[in-house]
Amino acid sequence: MPEGNTNDEKISLLENLLAIANLHWPESYTNKIKPQITQTALHLDTIIHDIPDSTLEP
């Protein structure tokens, strides 16, 4: 997968998580926890793109 697409996907995922957070919390609180939301987006992106082989045991 081209790196540009991956960055676009990361940005999109982060924007979606921030939008969801803003639905549930005031913007001031969402801004306060933005580093945690950003880290969550990076972890989700890693999980999405690095799915282990199903034949491997966990």
Helices and strands as residue ranges (DSSP letters): H 3-24, H 27-32, H 34-49
